[in-house]
Amino acid sequence: MKKHPFHHPESSLNIRKTSEKEKIAFLISQFKMPFPDDVLLGIGDDAAILAPIPGFKLVWTIDEQVEGQHFLREYLSCRDIGWRAYMTAASDLAAMGARGWCALSSIVLPHFVSDSDWQELIAGLREAAYSLHIPIVGGNLSQGSALSLATTFLGYTSRAISRGGGGAGDKLWLAGPVGLAAAGFRALQAGRGMEPSLQPAVAAWQRPQARLDTVEELDKKAQAAIDVSDGLAQDVFSMAEASQCQALLDLDSILEYGGNPLAQAAEALMADPLELALYGGEDYAIVAASSQPLTGFSCIGELQEGEGLYGKKQGKKLPLTVRGFDHFI
């Protein structure tokens, strides 16, 4: 039986649990990180107060991680859950070529979450916030039947980058591993998460990294961008469709980019590395369309006249199935 990361209610019947007021006080103490000068009032009041940033457009996004839908507690520590909730939301800023300004976190806690587990959850959020230097300036806390963390980010950019700005002739550029996270999840499902050959894959799933390090390059050169959350094939198709183009992926380049970590994980799991890369999802890599080379990215294809998604392998063009993660299927 897999170890449950939260204490069951029966195990803590005689242990006093902190009140909502005490939990909020703990939150305030943990997120009193240095705020930028334009954050006039951060966490601790009814709302945060920000000063406008002259000359920039604001970018606003929200993402929610719900137990049973986006993660399973038996495969994650409480700290990992907090980290993932923050990073998966921050990834949407990177997809828009936006720098992070501040974040809000809304948490729904089941009644059986112990104080120690609650503190570890917040530690994961705090660790991620410090990693990206984007402060959490407020949020909400309530109790419910399932654990969920909704994270809202406010960012800023000098110009708008969307998934629909690409054009025929633009190359497709990838930053960040694809396929590793899916391999890591499969390894955990099979009870093989501790095997050395699968450790990089497990880490990729448990601790995704929002690619905000790509924002400066995207801001200068990208025509369109998207983050790879639902799977490379589906997300590239979404960008191509929004750009009214056909996407052609260089399958050999994708496998080469995955390198030894993907190849080793796929071999250990007896899986197809290309299938993992195209359809795995939860990578939070960035794909961009640009007519210019992007520093820190690898070219994996191009946009062409037409519609649909195609792959090129050893010089041959073939249609690719469009599928990936869907909340409602």
C-alpha positions in Angstrom: 0.0 0.0 0.0 1.3 3.4 -0.9 2.0 5.8 1.9 -0.7 8.5 2.3 1.1 11.9 2.8 -1.7 13.3 5.0 -2.6 12.0 8.5 -6.0 10.5 8.7 -8.5 12.1 11.1 -8.4 9.1 13.4 -4.7 9.6 14.0 -5.1 13.1 15.4 -8.4 13.1 17.3 -6.6 14.1 20.5 -4.3 16.7 18.9 -5.4 20.3 19.0 -5.6 21.8 15.5 -5.0 25.4 14.8 -7.9 27.7 14.1 -8.5 29.7 10.9 -7.1 32.8 12.5 -3.9 30.9 13.6 -3.6 29.5 10.1 -3.9 32.9 8.5 -1.3 34.3 10.9 1.1 31.5 9.9 0.5 32.3 6.2 1.3 36.0 6.8 4.5 35.0 8.6 5.6 32.7 5.8 4.9 35.1 2.9 6.3 38.3 4.3 9.0 38.1 1.7 10.5 41.4 0.3 8.0 43.0 -1.9 8.9 45.1 -5.0 8.4 48.9 -4.5 5.3 48.8 -6.6 3.6 46.4 -4.2 2.3 49.1 -1.8 0.5 46.7 0.6 1.0 42.9 0.6 -0.4 40.0 2.5 -2.1 40.7 5.8 -5.0 43.0 4.9 -8.3 42.6 3.1 -6.7 43.2 -0.2 -3.3 44.0 -1.7 -2.5 47.4 -3.2 -0.3 47.8 -6.3 1.1 50.8 -8.0 0.6 50.8 -11.8 3.7 50.0 -13.9 4.0 52.7 -16.6 4.5 51.5 -20.2 3.6 47.9 -19.6 0.6 45.7 -20.4 -0.8 43.6 -17.6 -1.2 39.8 -17.9 -3.6 38.0 -15.6 -4.0 34.2 -15.2 -5.4 31.6 -12.8 -4.8 27.9 -12.5 -6.2 25.4 -10.0 -4.8 22.1 -8.8 -7.6 19.8 -7.5 -7.0 16.5 -5.8 -8.1 13.6 -7.9 -8.2 15.7 -11.1 -4.7 17.2 -11.3 -2.7 15.2 -8.7 -2.9 12.1 -6.4 -1.7 12.6 -2.9 -0.1 9.2 -2.7 2.5 10.3 -5.3 3.4 13.7 -3.8 4.7 15.1 -0.6 2.7 18.0 0.9 5.6 20.3 0.0 5.5 19.0 -3.6 1.8 19.8 -3.9 2.4 23.4 -2.8 5.3 23.7 -5.3 3.3 22.3 -8.2 0.3 24.6 -7.5 2.5 27.6 -7.8 4.7 26.6 -10.7 1.9 25.3 -13.0 0.1 28.6 -12.7 3.3 30.6 -13.2 3.9 28.7 -16.5 1.0 30.6 -18.1 2.9 33.8 -17.6 5.9 32.4 -19.5 3.6 31.3 -22.3 2.6 35.0 -22.7 6.1 36.3 -22.6 5.2 38.0 -19.3 7.3 38.7 -16.2 5.8 37.9 -12.9 4.6 40.7 -10.6 2.7 39.0 -7.8 0.4 36.1 -7.0 -2.7 35.2 -4.9 -3.3 31.8 -3.5 -6.7 30.3 -2.6 -6.6 27.1 -0.6 -9.4 24.7 0.2 -8.4 22.2 3.0 -10.1 19.0 3.9 -10.8 18.6 7.6 -8.2 15.8 8.1 -5.2 17.8 7.0 -2.9 18.0 10.1 -1.1 21.1 11.1 2.3 19.6 10.2 1.0 18.7 6.7 -0.5 22.2 6.3 2.8 23.8 7.2 4.6 21.6 4.6 2.0 22.6 2.0 2.7 26.2 2.7 6.5 25.6 2.7 6.2 24.3 -0.9 4.3 27.4 -2.0 6.9 29.6 -0.2 9.8 27.7 -1.7 8.4 28.1 -5.2 7.7 31.8 -4.7 11.2 32.5 -3.5 12.6 30.5 -6.5 10.8 32.7 -9.0 11.0 35.9 -6.9 7.3 36.5 -7.3 5.6 37.3 -4.0 2.3 35.9 -2.8 0.5 39.1 -1.7 -2.8 37.6 -0.5 -5.5 34.9 -1.1 -8.2 32.9 0.6 -8.5 30.0 3.0 -11.5 27.7 3.5 -12.5 24.2 4.3 -13.9 21.7 1.9 -14.2 18.0 0.9 -11.2 17.9 -1.4 -7.8 19.6 -1.3 -7.4 22.3 -3.9 -5.1 25.2 -4.5 -6.0 28.0 -7.0 -3.1 30.4 -7.8 -3.7 33.7 -9.6 -0.7 35.5 -11.2 -0.4 39.1 -12.3 2.4 39.8 -14.7 3.5 42.5 -17.1 4.9 42.7 -20.6 6.0 45.3 -23.1 4.0 43.6 -25.9 1.3 41.0 -26.2 2.3 37.5 -27.2 -0.5 35.0 -27.8 -0.8 31.5 -29.2 -2.4 33.0 -32.3 0.4 35.2 -33.6 2.4 32.8 -35.7 2.5 32.7 -39.4 3.6 30.3 -42.2 7.3 30.1 -42.4 7.9 30.6 -38.6 10.0 27.9 -37.0 8.8 26.1 -33.9 11.2 26.4 -30.9 11.1 24.3 -27.7 12.6 25.1 -24.3 12.3 22.5 -21.6 12.0 18.7 -21.5 8.9 17.0 -22.9 7.9 13.4 -22.0 9.8 13.2 -18.8 6.9 14.1 -16.5 4.7 11.5 -18.1 7.4 8.9 -17.6 7.7 10.0 -14.0 4.0 9.6 -13.3 4.0 6.1 -14.9 7.0 5.2 -12.8 5.1 6.3 -9.6 2.0 4.4 -10.7 4.1 1.2 -11.1 5.7 1.7 -7.7 9.1 2.3 -9.3 9.7 5.9 -8.4 12.9 5.2 -6.5 14.8 3.5 -9.4 17.9 5.6 -10.4 17.1 5.5 -14.1 13.6 7.0 -13.4 14.6 9.6 -10.8 14.9 12.5 -13.3 11.5 11.7 -14.7 9.9 11.5 -11.3 11.4 14.8 -10.3 10.1 16.4 -13.6 6.5 15.4 -12.6 6.7 16.2 -8.9 8.6 19.4 -9.3 7.8 21.1 -12.6 9.7 24.4 -13.4 7.9 27.4 -14.9 10.1 28.6 -17.7 10.1 32.3 -16.8 13.8 32.3 -17.8 12.6 32.3 -21.4 10.6 35.5 -21.1 13.2 38.0 -22.2 13.9 36.0 -25.4 10.2 35.6 -26.2 9.6 39.3 -25.7 12.3 40.2 -28.2 11.7 37.6 -30.9 8.6 35.4 -30.6 5.4 35.8 -32.7 3.4 33.2 -30.7 4.0 30.9 -27.7 2.2 28.3 -25.6 3.2 26.2 -22.6 3.1 22.4 -22.8 0.7 21.3 -20.1 -1.7 19.1 -22.1 0.9 17.4 -24.3 3.2 18.6 -27.0 1.1 17.4 -29.9 -2.1 19.0 -28.6 -0.6 22.3 -27.5 1.4 22.7 -30.7 -1.8 22.0 -32.6 -3.7 24.6 -30.5 -1.1 27.2 -31.4 -1.1 26.3 -35.1 -4.9 26.4 -35.2 -5.1 29.8 -33.4 -2.4 31.0 -35.9 -4.5 29.6 -38.9 -1.5 27.4 -39.9 -0.5 23.8 -40.2 2.2 22.5 -37.8 5.0 20.2 -39.0 7.0 18.6 -36.1 10.5 17.2 -36.7 10.1 14.0 -34.7 13.8 13.1 -34.9 14.7 16.5 -33.4 12.2 16.0 -30.6 13.8 12.7 -29.7 17.3 14.2 -30.0 16.3 17.0 -27.7 14.9 14.6 -25.1 18.3 13.0 -24.9 19.4 10.3 -22.4 17.0 11.1 -19.6 14.0 10.5 -21.8 15.5 7.5 -23.6 16.5 5.9 -20.3 13.2 6.4 -18.7 11.3 5.1 -21.7 13.5 2.0 -21.9 13.0 1.3 -18.2 9.3 1.6 -18.6 9.2 -0.3 -21.9 7.5 2.8 -23.4 7.9 4.7 -26.7 9.9 7.9 -26.0 8.2 9.7 -28.9 4.8 8.8 -27.6 5.8 10.1 -24.2 7.1 13.3 -25.7 4.1 14.0 -27.9 1.3 12.9 -25.7 2.5 12.9 -22.1 1.8 16.4 -20.9 2.5 18.2 -17.6 5.9 19.2 -18.9 5.4 23.0 -18.6 8.0 23.5 -21.4 7.5 26.4 -23.7 6.9 26.2 -27.5 7.3 29.4 -29.5 6.9 30.4 -33.1 9.5 32.7 -34.4 11.2 33.6 -37.7 14.4 34.2 -35.8 16.5 31.7 -33.7 15.7 31.8 -30.0 18.6 31.5 -27.6 18.1 28.6 -25.2 15.5 26.9 -27.4 15.8 24.0 -29.9 14.1 24.0 -33.3 11.5 21.2 -33.5 9.5 22.1 -36.6 7.7 24.9 -38.4 4.4 26.4 -39.2 3.2 26.0 -42.8 0.2 27.0 -45.0 -2.8 24.8 -44.4 -4.2 23.1 -41.3 -3.7 20.1 -39.1 -0.7 18.5 -37.3 2.0 16.5 -39.1 5.2 14.9 -38.2 8.4 14.5 -40.2 10.5 11.4 -39.6 13.5 10.5 -41.6 12.3 12.8 -44.3 8.8 11.4 -44.6 5.7 13.5 -43.7 2.9 11.8 -41.8 -0.3 13.0 -40.1 -0.3 13.0 -36.3 -3.2 12.3 -33.9 -4.2 15.3 -31.9 -4.9 14.2 -28.3 -3.8 15.2 -24.8 -5.2 15.9 -21.4 -8.8 17.0 -21.2 -10.6 17.8 -17.9 -14.0 16.6 -19.2 -13.1 13.3 -21.0 
